Amino acid sequence: MRVLDPVCGIELDDDLAVTAEYEGKVYHFCCDGCKKIFLKNPKKYRSR
Ligand SMILES: [Zn+2]
């Protein structure tokens, strides 16, 4: 399955993605760096 990294906007395979859960939704990231950026300010990215 292809997923979108909401921080840097790239598409990647969910097998390779780093995940984080926020408000019951799972988000996918290309790397730990993007996950950390997301977790610092999840409201900025939660719309999708
Ligand atoms: Zn990323």
N, CA, C, O and the ligand as a Tripos MOL2 file, in Angstrom:
@<TRIPOS>MOLECULE
protein
  193   191    49     0     0
PROTEIN
NO_CHARGES

@<TRIPOS>ATOM
      1 N           0.8450   -1.1920    0.0000 N.3       1 MET1
      2 CA          0.0000    0.0000    0.0000 C.3       1 MET1
      3 C           0.8830    1.2460    0.0000 C.2       1 MET1
      4 O           1.8710    1.3200    0.7310 O.2       1 MET1
      5 N           0.5220    2.2070   -0.8160 N.am      2 ARG2
      6 CA          1.2530    3.4650   -0.8580 C.3       2 ARG2
      7 C           0.6530    4.4140    0.1670 C.2       2 ARG2
      8 O          -0.5660    4.5490    0.2690 O.2       2 ARG2
      9 N           1.5160    5.0610    0.9150 N.am      3 VAL3
     10 CA          1.0570    6.0120    1.9220 C.3       3 VAL3
     11 C           1.7790    7.3340    1.7240 C.2       3 VAL3
     12 O           2.8300    7.3980    1.0860 O.2       3 VAL3
     13 N           1.1970    8.3870    2.2830 N.am      4 LEU4
     14 CA          1.7800    9.7130    2.1430 C.3       4 LEU4
     15 C           2.3840   10.1650    3.4740 C.2       4 LEU4
     16 O           1.7410   10.1030    4.5220 O.2       4 LEU4
     17 N           3.6090   10.6100    3.4040 N.am      5 ASP5
     18 CA          4.2520   11.2230    4.5600 C.3       5 ASP5
     19 C           3.7740   12.6730    4.6340 C.2       5 ASP5
     20 O           4.1010   13.4740    3.7580 O.2       5 ASP5
     21 N           2.9990   13.0230    5.6760 N.am      6 PRO6
     22 CA          2.4120   14.3680    5.7140 C.3       6 PRO6
     23 C           3.4380   15.4740    5.9710 C.2       6 PRO6
     24 O           3.1570   16.6480    5.7270 O.2       6 PRO6
     25 N           4.6060   15.1110    6.4560 N.am      7 VAL7
     26 CA          5.6070   16.1280    6.7870 C.3       7 VAL7
     27 C           6.3550   16.5850    5.5400 C.2       7 VAL7
     28 O           6.3920   17.7780    5.2380 O.2       7 VAL7
     29 N           6.9480   15.6420    4.8180 N.am      8 CYS8
     30 CA          7.7230   16.0510    3.6440 C.3       8 CYS8
     31 C           6.9570   15.8260    2.3430 C.2       8 CYS8
     32 O           7.4070   16.2480    1.2780 O.2       8 CYS8
     33 N           5.7900   15.1550    2.4260 N.am      9 GLY9
     34 CA          4.9280   15.0510    1.2610 C.3       9 GLY9
     35 C           5.2900   13.9600    0.2710 C.2       9 GLY9
     36 O           4.7210   13.9250   -0.8210 O.2       9 GLY9
     37 N           6.2160   13.0640    0.6070 N.am     10 ILE10
     38 CA          6.5480   12.0030   -0.3370 C.3      10 ILE10
     39 C           5.6660   10.7780   -0.1130 C.2      10 ILE10
     40 O           5.1730   10.5220    0.9850 O.2      10 ILE10
     41 N           5.4940   10.0410   -1.1930 N.am     11 GLU11
     42 CA          4.7640    8.7850   -1.1230 C.3      11 GLU11
     43 C           5.7530    7.6590   -0.8920 C.2      11 GLU11
     44 O           6.8420    7.6410   -1.4650 O.2      11 GLU11
     45 N           5.3570    6.7150   -0.0390 N.am     12 LEU12
     46 CA          6.2310    5.5690    0.1920 C.3      12 LEU12
     47 C           5.3960    4.3370    0.4780 C.2      12 LEU12
     48 O           4.1860    4.4130    0.6910 O.2      12 LEU12
     49 N           6.0720    3.2030    0.4770 N.am     13 ASP13
     50 CA          5.3970    1.9470    0.7630 C.3      13 ASP13
     51 C           5.2220    1.8010    2.2750 C.2      13 ASP13
     52 O           6.1550    2.0610    3.0360 O.2      13 ASP13
     53 N           4.0420    1.3900    2.7080 N.am     14 ASP14
     54 CA          3.8180    1.3190    4.1630 C.3      14 ASP14
     55 C           4.7010    0.2790    4.8570 C.2      14 ASP14
     56 O           4.9010    0.3530    6.0690 O.2      14 ASP14
     57 N           5.2280   -0.6850    4.1060 N.am     15 ASP15
     58 CA          6.1780   -1.6450    4.6890 C.3      15 ASP15
     59 C           7.4450   -0.9520    5.1910 C.2      15 ASP15
     60 O           8.0810   -1.4030    6.1430 O.2      15 ASP15
     61 N           7.7910    0.1400    4.5360 N.am     16 LEU16
     62 CA          9.0440    0.8400    4.8530 C.3      16 LEU16
     63 C           8.8300    2.0360    5.7610 C.2      16 LEU16
     64 O           9.7870    2.6610    6.2190 O.2      16 LEU16
     65 N           7.5630    2.3520    6.0180 N.am     17 ALA17
     66 CA          7.2630    3.5910    6.7260 C.3      17 ALA17
     67 C           7.4180    3.4590    8.2360 C.2      17 ALA17
     68 O           7.2440    2.3840    8.8110 O.2      17 ALA17
     69 N           7.7490    4.5750    8.8500 N.am     18 VAL18
     70 CA          7.7140    4.7140   10.3010 C.3      18 VAL18
     71 C           6.3100    5.2090   10.6390 C.2      18 VAL18
     72 O           5.7930    6.1010    9.9660 O.2      18 VAL18
     73 N           5.6910    4.6430   11.6690 N.am     19 THR19
     74 CA          4.3230    5.0550   11.9700 C.3      19 THR19
     75 C           4.2130    5.7420   13.3250 C.2      19 THR19
     76 O           5.0320    5.5350   14.2200 O.2      19 THR19
     77 N           3.1860    6.5580   13.4460 N.am     20 ALA20
     78 CA          2.8530    7.1880   14.7190 C.3      20 ALA20
     79 C           1.3400    7.2960   14.7810 C.2      20 ALA20
     80 O           0.6840    7.4980   13.7590 O.2      20 ALA20
     81 N           0.7870    7.1630   15.9750 N.am     21 GLU21
     82 CA         -0.6440    7.2850   16.1350 C.3      21 GLU21
     83 C          -0.9580    8.6050   16.8100 C.2      21 GLU21
     84 O          -0.3140    8.9920   17.7850 O.2      21 GLU21
     85 N          -1.9520    9.2840   16.2810 N.am     22 TYR22
     86 CA         -2.3710   10.5500   16.8780 C.3      22 TYR22
     87 C          -3.8790   10.6540   16.7540 C.2      22 TYR22
     88 O          -4.4290   10.5260   15.6600 O.2      22 TYR22
     89 N          -4.5490   10.8890   17.8800 N.am     23 GLU23
     90 CA         -6.0110   10.9670   17.9250 C.3      23 GLU23
     91 C          -6.6710    9.7950   17.2050 C.2      23 GLU23
     92 O          -7.6430    9.9700   16.4700 O.2      23 GLU23
     93 N          -6.1290    8.5940   17.4280 N.am     24 GLY24
     94 CA         -6.7300    7.3780   16.8830 C.3      24 GLY24
     95 C          -6.4380    7.1130   15.4160 C.2      24 GLY24
     96 O          -6.9120    6.1200   14.8650 O.2      24 GLY24
     97 N          -5.6700    7.9790   14.7760 N.am     25 LYS25
     98 CA         -5.3140    7.7860   13.3750 C.3      25 LYS25
     99 C          -3.8420    7.4320   13.2680 C.2      25 LYS25
    100 O          -3.0090    7.9570   14.0070 O.2      25 LYS25
    101 N          -3.5320    6.5350   12.3390 N.am     26 VAL26
    102 CA         -2.1370    6.1690   12.1320 C.3      26 VAL26
    103 C          -1.5710    7.0080   10.9930 C.2      26 VAL26
    104 O          -2.1690    7.1110    9.9220 O.2      26 VAL26
    105 N          -0.4280    7.5960   11.2380 N.am     27 TYR27
    106 CA          0.2710    8.3900   10.2300 C.3      27 TYR27
    107 C           1.5700    7.6880    9.8620 C.2      27 TYR27
    108 O           2.1900    7.0130   10.6840 O.2      27 TYR27
    109 N           1.9600    7.8640    8.6170 N.am     28 HIS28
    110 CA          3.1710    7.2020    8.1190 C.3      28 HIS28
    111 C           4.2200    8.2320    7.7420 C.2      28 HIS28
    112 O           3.9100    9.3080    7.2310 O.2      28 HIS28
    113 N           5.4670    7.8740    8.0080 N.am     29 PHE29
    114 CA          6.5750    8.7900    7.7380 C.3      29 PHE29
    115 C           7.7200    8.0450    7.0800 C.2      29 PHE29
    116 O           7.8780    6.8350    7.2470 O.2      29 PHE29
    117 N           8.5200    8.7960    6.3230 N.am     30 CYS30
    118 CA          9.6450    8.1800    5.6230 C.3      30 CYS30
    119 C          10.7900    7.8660    6.5680 C.2      30 CYS30
    120 O          11.6120    6.9950    6.2810 O.2      30 CYS30
    121 N          10.8520    8.5690    7.6990 N.am     31 CYS31
    122 CA         11.9930    8.3910    8.6010 C.3      31 CYS31
    123 C          11.6420    8.9130    9.9860 C.2      31 CYS31
    124 O          10.6240    9.5810   10.1700 O.2      31 CYS31
    125 N          12.4900    8.6050   10.9550 N.am     32 ASP32
    126 CA         12.2690    9.0760   12.3160 C.3      32 ASP32
    127 C          12.2740   10.5940   12.4130 C.2      32 ASP32
    128 O          11.5770   11.1750   13.2450 O.2      32 ASP32
    129 N          13.0560   11.2230   11.5650 N.am     33 GLY33
    130 CA         13.1100   12.6810   11.5760 C.3      33 GLY33
    131 C          11.7460   13.2950   11.3230 C.2      33 GLY33
    132 O          11.3230   14.2020   12.0380 O.2      33 GLY33
    133 N          11.0510   12.7900   10.2890 N.am     34 CYS34
    134 CA          9.7200   13.3030    9.9750 C.3      34 CYS34
    135 C           8.7400   12.9930   11.0950 C.2      34 CYS34
    136 O           7.8760   13.8120   11.4070 O.2      34 CYS34
    137 N           8.8650   11.8200   11.7000 N.am     35 LYS35
    138 CA          7.9860   11.4540   12.8030 C.3      35 LYS35
    139 C           8.1540   12.4340   13.9630 C.2      35 LYS35
    140 O           7.1740   12.8620   14.5730 O.2      35 LYS35
    141 N           9.3950   12.7780   14.2540 N.am     36 LYS36
    142 CA          9.6560   13.7170   15.3480 C.3      36 LYS36
    143 C           9.0800   15.0870   15.0420 C.2      36 LYS36
    144 O           8.5090   15.7330   15.9200 O.2      36 LYS36
    145 N           9.2240   15.5290   13.8120 N.am     37 ILE37
    146 CA          8.6680   16.8280   13.4180 C.3      37 ILE37
    147 C           7.1510   16.8000   13.5800 C.2      37 ILE37
    148 O           6.5550   17.7440   14.0980 O.2      37 ILE37
    149 N           6.5320   15.7080   13.1320 N.am     38 PHE38
    150 CA          5.0810   15.5580   13.2750 C.3      38 PHE38
    151 C           4.6660   15.6200   14.7480 C.2      38 PHE38
    152 O           3.7370   16.3450   15.1050 O.2      38 PHE38
    153 N           5.3510   14.8650   15.5900 N.am     39 LEU39
    154 CA          4.9600   14.7780   16.9980 C.3      39 LEU39
    155 C           5.1750   16.0920   17.7520 C.2      39 LEU39
    156 O           4.5450   16.3250   18.7840 O.2      39 LEU39
    157 N           6.0470   16.9340   17.2510 N.am     40 LYS40
    158 CA          6.2350   18.2500   17.8560 C.3      40 LYS40
    159 C           5.0340   19.1420   17.6010 C.2      40 LYS40
    160 O           4.6870   19.9830   18.4290 O.2      40 LYS40
    161 N           4.3980   18.9550   16.4460 N.am     41 ASN41
    162 CA          3.3020   19.8370   16.0670 C.3      41 ASN41
    163 C           2.2590   19.0840   15.2440 C.2      41 ASN41
    164 O           2.0260   19.4240   14.0840 O.2      41 ASN41
    165 N           1.6250   18.0580   15.8350 N.am     42 PRO42
    166 CA          0.7130   17.2130   15.0590 C.3      42 PRO42
    167 C          -0.4970   17.9550   14.5000 C.2      42 PRO42
    168 O          -1.0300   17.5700   13.4600 O.2      42 PRO42
    169 N          -0.9310   18.9980   15.1690 N.am     43 LYS43
    170 CA         -2.1160   19.7310   14.6900 C.3      43 LYS43
    171 C          -1.9170   20.3080   13.2940 C.2      43 LYS43
    172 O          -2.8610   20.4410   12.5160 O.2      43 LYS43
    173 N          -0.6770   20.6430   13.0000 N.am     44 LYS44
    174 CA         -0.3750   21.2130   11.6890 C.3      44 LYS44
    175 C          -0.6320   20.2130   10.5570 C.2      44 LYS44
    176 O          -0.8960   20.6000    9.4190 O.2      44 LYS44
    177 N          -0.5480   18.9230   10.8910 N.am     45 TYR45
    178 CA         -0.6050   17.8900    9.8510 C.3      45 TYR45
    179 C          -1.8470   17.0100    9.9110 C.2      45 TYR45
    180 O          -2.0460   16.1760    9.0280 O.2      45 TYR45
    181 N          -2.6900   17.1760   10.9350 N.am     46 ARG46
    182 CA         -3.7370   16.1760   11.1670 C.3      46 ARG46
    183 C          -4.8880   16.2490   10.1760 C.2      46 ARG46
    184 O          -5.7040   15.3280   10.1340 O.2      46 ARG46
    185 N          -4.9860   17.3030    9.3790 N.am     47 SER47
    186 CA         -6.1420   17.4390    8.5020 C.3      47 SER47
    187 C          -6.2750   16.2960    7.4990 C.2      47 SER47
    188 O          -7.3900   15.9730    7.0870 O.2      47 SER47
    189 N          -5.1660   15.6790    7.0960 N.am     48 ARG48
    190 CA         -5.2670   14.5000    6.2260 C.3      48 ARG48
    191 C          -4.6310   13.3690    6.9120 C.2      48 ARG48
    192 O          -4.5910   12.2620    6.3740 O.2      48 ARG48
    193 ZN          9.4160   12.3960    5.3650 Zn       49 ZN49
@<TRIPOS>BOND
     1     1     2 1
     2     2     3 1
     3     3     4 2
     4     3     5 am
     5     5     6 1
     6     6     7 1
     7     7     8 2
     8     7     9 am
     9     9    10 1
    10    10    11 1
    11    11    12 2
    12    11    13 am
    13    13    14 1
    14    14    15 1
    15    15    16 2
    16    15    17 am
    17    17    18 1
    18    18    19 1
    19    19    20 2
    20    19    21 am
    21    21    22 1
    22    22    23 1
    23    23    24 2
    24    23    25 am
    25    25    26 1
    26    26    27 1
    27    27    28 2
    28    27    29 am
    29    29    30 1
    30    30    31 1
    31    31    32 2
    32    31    33 am
    33    33    34 1
    34    34    35 1
    35    35    36 2
    36    35    37 am
    37    37    38 1
    38    38    39 1
    39    39    40 2
    40    39    41 am
    41    41    42 1
    42    42    43 1
    43    43    44 2
    44    43    45 am
    45    45    46 1
    46    46    47 1
    47    47    48 2
    48    47    49 am
    49    49    50 1
    50    50    51 1
    51    51    52 2
    52    51    53 am
    53    53    54 1
    54    54    55 1
    55    55    56 2
    56    55    57 am
    57    57    58 1
    58    58    59 1
    59    59    60 2
    60    59    61 am
    61    61    62 1
    62    62    63 1
    63    63    64 2
    64    63    65 am
    65    65    66 1
    66    66    67 1
    67    67    68 2
    68    67    69 am
    69    69    70 1
    70    70    71 1
    71    71    72 2
    72    71    73 am
    73    73    74 1
    74    74    75 1
    75    75    76 2
    76    75    77 am
    77    77    78 1
    78    78    79 1
    79    79    80 2
    80    79    81 am
    81    81    82 1
    82    82    83 1
    83    83    84 2
    84    83    85 am
    85    85    86 1
    86    86    87 1
    87    87    88 2
    88    87    89 am
    89    89    90 1
    90    90    91 1
    91    91    92 2
    92    91    93 am
    93    93    94 1
    94    94    95 1
    95    95    96 2
    96    95    97 am
    97    97    98 1
    98    98    99 1
    99    99   100 2
   100    99   101 am
   101   101   102 1
   102   102   103 1
   103   103   104 2
   104   103   105 am
   105   105   106 1
   106   106   107 1
   107   107   108 2
   108   107   109 am
   109   109   110 1
   110   110   111 1
   111   111   112 2
   112   111   113 am
   113   113   114 1
   114   114   115 1
   115   115   116 2
   116   115   117 am
   117   117   118 1
   118   118   119 1
   119   119   120 2
   120   119   121 am
   121   121   122 1
   122   122   123 1
   123   123   124 2
   124   123   125 am
   125   125   126 1
   126   126   127 1
   127   127   128 2
   128   127   129 am
   129   129   130 1
   130   130   131 1
   131   131   132 2
   132   131   133 am
   133   133   134 1
   134   134   135 1
   135   135   136 2
   136   135   137 am
   137   137   138 1
   138   138   139 1
   139   139   140 2
   140   139   141 am
   141   141   142 1
   142   142   143 1
   143   143   144 2
   144   143   145 am
   145   145   146 1
   146   146   147 1
   147   147   148 2
   148   147   149 am
   149   149   150 1
   150   150   151 1
   151   151   152 2
   152   151   153 am
   153   153   154 1
   154   154   155 1
   155   155   156 2
   156   155   157 am
   157   157   158 1
   158   158   159 1
   159   159   160 2
   160   159   161 am
   161   161   162 1
   162   162   163 1
   163   163   164 2
   164   163   165 am
   165   165   166 1
   166   166   167 1
   167   167   168 2
   168   167   169 am
   169   169   170 1
   170   170   171 1
   171   171   172 2
   172   171   173 am
   173   173   174 1
   174   174   175 1
   175   175   176 2
   176   175   177 am
   177   177   178 1
   178   178   179 1
   179   179   180 2
   180   179   181 am
   181   181   182 1
   182   182   183 1
   183   183   184 2
   184   183   185 am
   185   185   186 1
   186   186   187 1
   187   187   188 2
   188   187   189 am
   189   189   190 1
   190   190   191 1
   191   191   192 2
@<TRIPOS>SUBSTRUCTURE
     1 MET1         2 RESIDUE 1 A MET
     2 ARG2         6 RESIDUE 1 A ARG
     3 VAL3        10 RESIDUE 1 A VAL
     4 LEU4        14 RESIDUE 1 A LEU
     5 ASP5        18 RESIDUE 1 A ASP
     6 PRO6        22 RESIDUE 1 A PRO
     7 VAL7        26 RESIDUE 1 A VAL
     8 CYS8        30 RESIDUE 1 A CYS
     9 GLY9        34 RESIDUE 1 A GLY
    10 ILE10       38 RESIDUE 1 A ILE
    11 GLU11       42 RESIDUE 1 A GLU
    12 LEU12       46 RESIDUE 1 A LEU
    13 ASP13       50 RESIDUE 1 A ASP
    14 ASP14       54 RESIDUE 1 A ASP
    15 ASP15       58 RESIDUE 1 A ASP
    16 LEU16       62 RESIDUE 1 A LEU
    17 ALA17       66 RESIDUE 1 A ALA
    18 VAL18       70 RESIDUE 1 A VAL
    19 THR19       74 RESIDUE 1 A THR
    20 ALA20       78 RESIDUE 1 A ALA
    21 GLU21       82 RESIDUE 1 A GLU
    22 TYR22       86 RESIDUE 1 A TYR
    23 GLU23       90 RESIDUE 1 A GLU
    24 GLY24       94 RESIDUE 1 A GLY
    25 LYS25       98 RESIDUE 1 A LYS
    26 VAL26      102 RESIDUE 1 A VAL
    27 TYR27      106 RESIDUE 1 A TYR
    28 HIS28      110 RESIDUE 1 A HIS
    29 PHE29      114 RESIDUE 1 A PHE
    30 CYS30      118 RESIDUE 1 A CYS
    31 CYS31      122 RESIDUE 1 A CYS
    32 ASP32      126 RESIDUE 1 A ASP
    33 GLY33      130 RESIDUE 1 A GLY
    34 CYS34      134 RESIDUE 1 A CYS
    35 LYS35      138 RESIDUE 1 A LYS
    36 LYS36      142 RESIDUE 1 A LYS
    37 ILE37      146 RESIDUE 1 A ILE
    38 PHE38      150 RESIDUE 1 A PHE
    39 LEU39      154 RESIDUE 1 A LEU
    40 LYS40      158 RESIDUE 1 A LYS
    41 ASN41      162 RESIDUE 1 A ASN
    42 PRO42      166 RESIDUE 1 A PRO
    43 LYS43      170 RESIDUE 1 A LYS
    44 LYS44      174 RESIDUE 1 A LYS
    45 TYR45      178 RESIDUE 1 A TYR
    46 ARG46      182 RESIDUE 1 A ARG
    47 SER47      186 RESIDUE 1 A SER
    48 ARG48      190 RESIDUE 1 A ARG
    49 ZN49       193 GROUP 0 **** ****
